[in-house]
Amino acid sequence: MTDQRLDLLTDWLEIFFDDENFVITTASDDASFRRYFRIERDNTSFIAMDAPPEKENCEPFIRIAKHLIAGGIHAPKILDIHPKQGFLLLEDFGNQTFLNVQKKSFDIQHYKIAIDTLIKMQSLETKSVNLPDYNAALLTTEMQLLIDWYLPQLSDEQHSQLQAIFTLLSDNALSATQVFVHRDYHSRNLMLRANDELGVLDFQDAVIGANTYDLVSLLKDAYFELNPVNLQTLLNYYYDQTGIDIPFTEFERQFDLMGLQRHLKVLGIFKRLSIRDSKHQYLHNIPLVAKYALDIANKYPELSALIDILTLPDNQKHAMILAAGRGERMMPLTKDTPKPLIKVKGIALIEHSINALKKSGITNIVVNTSYLAEQLISHLGDGSRLGIRISYSDESTGALETAGGIIKALPLLGNKPFVVINSDVLCDYDLSKLTLPIGSLAHLVLIDNPAHNPNGDFSLVNDHQVITAGNKSYTFSGIGIYHPDLFKSHLGTEQKIPLYPILKEAITNSQLSGEYYQGYWQDIGTPERLELANNS
């Protein structure tokens, strides 16, 4: 696939260098829409920033970089700018991120250098650089991301408890000394250069806010955990170096509560990056960030309500509705309408599955989409209209079949067993009773063989063990619960993978269980079956 922006960037660099004698390689992505490329030419390297103008504004980066450099902070020098296209050519600080160095060999002196740089940055005057205030509205908007993206549906009482906590954390931030705030001063945005000189990156979102904000970003980093002794040593180091005129216990409380504000925001951001932007790598950092938040919630009695709220995601069951199929057998009804939106008794087919899941207490639902996906997404939205939360797994390049679709959606489904249901199934089975027995990687709901599948799919022995063939056959209902480990041999692949061979392997290993269900079930696979369902 052609990368149009990379082509435009290359054309611009050819004009800047007046030739084509350079090599472009990817340097890094970040959590925004920006990309960075390393440009190598004549034993010299540069960094090119690609910031799409419709998504990112380069002006704050340019303005703040000049301000930091003038103040003696090692921000990258800007060598050339193409503001209309959103391209910047920057000084290259190399490959030695603070994070990578600490992972290889922790050095507390590096942290003291980072704190010294932070103190210097906080001493800069801020009027001339025209920074926004980190005010109550912005602080609260950030914390709202926790509710919007990370937490499941909350009760009215839980909402009230969170709003009170948000106010407490906002008031704490505003009561602290107000200084220049980098806003992402952590190990991935700091570069260790020659002679342990510290380079500072990613400062374009700087504001005027609490002096503890950048400190907690550094010492309670989402990507690297300090042990408690080193953290306390460095917190004391900052306190001593700045000569803060409040008691240390009060300063430490400001630090703790400021950290909680940041970590609540980050939990929402990391989940949003996965759900909205398909940047699933940030999910691996959520446990550490959640740990930071829970540690503080347990430390201060006024935050005790947060303990139960933050553990809600761990207790939530997730589900996936398979909705990416084209519905060929339903033509011509599916020519201009995705099959999941065909109405059965006045309700979209997929909403029957959603209502069944919601009734069972499952409100975190992943829907995979492919054919006419925009209609499905427009109809369902984020799920709030239906009292649930919906995430989408995009298969727009081509439906991946059942197992392939599940595998692609795994980052959205968590690391615990999850329910999967076909979007074209009507059934009155109580999904709240669907559990995964010990030793099983999957558990299927089986039914009597319908007329369109007279030979069935599986058999049952010993009441719950599924085998491929036995004395009596049953049909797989399209309803099951799966452990992520069922698919572990296929992780990292994005291709069409049917489910049956994976289930057959589980049968071989005695890891597939099932149950026989005799209640109402109807598969809406053809116009004739749709008519039957509407008339039943």
Beta strands, then each sheet from edge to edge (+ up, - down):
strand 1: 23-29
strand 2: 35-41
strand 3: 44-50
strand 4: 78-82
strand 5: 87-91
strand 6: 178-181
strand 7: 190-192
strand 8: 198-200
strand 9: 207-210
strand 10: 220-221
strand 11: 224-225
strand 12: 318-322
strand 13: 343-344
strand 14: 347-348
strand 15: 364-369
strand 16: 389-394
strand 17: 418-422
strand 18: 425-427
strand 19: 442-447
strand 20: 458-461
strand 21: 465-467
strand 22: 473-482
strand 23: 512-516
strand 24: 521-523
sheet 1: 1+ 2- 3+ 5- 4+
sheet 2: 6+ 9-
sheet 3: 7+ 8-
sheet 4: 10+ 11-
sheet 5: 16+ 15+ 12+ 17+ 22- 19+ 23+
sheet 6: 16+ 15+ 12+ 17+ 22- 20+ 21-
sheet 7: 13+ 14-
sheet 8: 18+ 24-
end
